[in-house]
């Protein structure tokens, strides 16, 4: 089945005229890793896909040398418009275009190639990127689904002011006790839109209630937090919030949880 992607380069940042920059070519060339040229295939894949490209058979003693030379000399010229690569496979799992497939596999392993343009922009070492429109569509659709799920969870959550306050407490540094119900809902709505994945993770957490309670105890000074550790007087209850939840939910520590809740209640009076 045919599938095409583009290998594209970063825009040149210099004072040359745009017409000159457009005609310029950047090369994605071989690099060495542990004294060996970077390879796009495993040894097994080389024997499967490259038999007709090298001058010797995979069983020949010179196969490793020919393989090494092939990858060491591989260089892909990338112009302003990029390089279109056919990376589809036929029904038997063989590439529709073997050289395009080789270039693609080589590129995605190359330290100078990012899998998206955004990744390339953020990483100074990256000078090329793979543009896969089908993947971009899938990523975009996944983001839409997260937002839709977050909207549905927000509507469910809005029926409980306590749960809305709990999620807001865990999603931000805001103390919901100092806000009106409308302010809690408004703030949480904004956070849901900004970080739908985080909102979903917290809102659907089965330990939401006790995590919010622990956070409230930390805010009130009943518990202390140093780094990620949660501490009661001189006792470390957990190295993380999750560890602390496990500790306090343990039946043998029910008395300790009762004491903590009583201290929190006293401070609220």
C-alpha positions, -999 to +999 in steps of 0.1 A: +000+000+000+014+034-010+024+058+017+045+089+011+064+112+035+087+141+029+122+146+042+125+184+047+153+207+059+153+237+082+151+271+065+186+286+060+191+316+082+215+339+064+215+370+043+215+354+009+187+362-015+157+339-012+162+327-048+197+316-039+186+299-007+158+280-026+184+266-050+208+255-022+210+219-012+217+204+022+229+168+025+219+143+050+251+122+051+264+093+070+275+095+106+295+070+126+283+054+159+308+033+178+332+034+148+304+020+126+283+039+100+247+045+111+225+019+096+188+021+089+183-016+090+190-044+115+213-072+101+182-093+094+165-065+075+196-059+055+196-095+042+158-092+036+158-059+017+193-053+003+202-085-015+198-069-050+216-037-040+250-051-029+275-069-052+276-100-030+251-124-014+243-122+023+261-155+028+293-142+013+322-133+036+324-098+021+288-090+028+296-070+061+322-049+042+298-041+014+271-033+038+294-010+058+305+008+026+269+012+015+258+030+046+290+050+049+285+064+014+248+070+017+240+107+013+206+123+006+205+158-011+176+178+003+165+209-016+142+237-006+111+216-016+123+186+003+125+149-008+094+128-014+098+093-002+076+063-010+077+042+022+047+019+015+050-019+015+034-045-008+012-074+004+044-094+010+060-068+032+085-056+006+090-019-001+074-004-031+105+017-036+136+001-019+158+031-021+132+055-008+125+030+021+162+028+028+165+066+029+135+068+052+148+042+077+182+059+076+167+093+082+145+084+112+175+070+130+198+099+121+207+123+150+201+153+128+166+143+118+135+151+139+102+133+135+082+166+134+090+202+125+082+213+160+108+189+174+134+202+150+128+238+160+132+229+197+164+209+192+195+227+180+211+195+168+183+188+144+185+202+108+160+180+090+125+166+098+101+140+085+067+154+074+042+127+076+008+142+069-011+111+080+006+111+113+000+148+117-037+142+111-037+114+136-019+135+163-043+164+157-073+141+159-060+126+192-058+161+206-094+167+196-105+135+213-087+145+245-105+178+244-138+162+238-132+137+267-121+166+289-153+185+281-175+155+290-156+149+322-159+186+331-197+185+327-198+154+350-175+171+375-195+203+376-223+186+394-201+184+425-186+216+439-163+195+462-148+175+433-143+206+412-124+222+441-104+190+446-093+189+409-085+226+410-063+222+441-043+194+424-041+211+390-027+244+403-013+263+433-047+279+438-064+274+472-101+268+463-111+275+499-105+312+492-126+313+460-163+314+453-180+285+435-181+305+403-144+313+406-135+276+411-156+267+380-141+295+359-105+287+369-110+250+363-126+255+330-096+275+318-072+249+331-092+222+313-089+240+280-052+247+285-042+212+297-069+186+288-046+156+293-036+167+328-072+176+336-084+141+326-056+124+345-065+142+377-103+142+373-105+105+367-080+095+394-096+070+417-076+086+446-087+121+438-104+126+472-074+115+494-049+133+472-068+165+475-070+160+512-032+154+515-026+186+495-050+205+517-030+192+548+002+204+532-013+239+525-025+241+561+008+230+575-004+197+590+020+180+566+053+192+551+065+187+516+102+187+508+108+181+471+084+153+464+085+138+499+055+142+522+065+144+559+045+143+591+066+158+619+098+138+613+083+108+595+084+105+558+050+092+547+060+088+511+087+098+486+059+109+462+022+117+464+013+083+452+035+067+479+018+088+505-016+077+493-006+040+496+008+046+531-023+064+544-048+040+527-031+011+545-054-002+572-026-003+597-022+034+593-059+043+597-052+058+631-026+081+617-050+093+590-076+100+617-051+121+636-042+141+605-078+147+596-085+159+632-056+183+631-068+197+597-103+202+612-089+220+642-071+245+619-103+251+599-122+261+631 
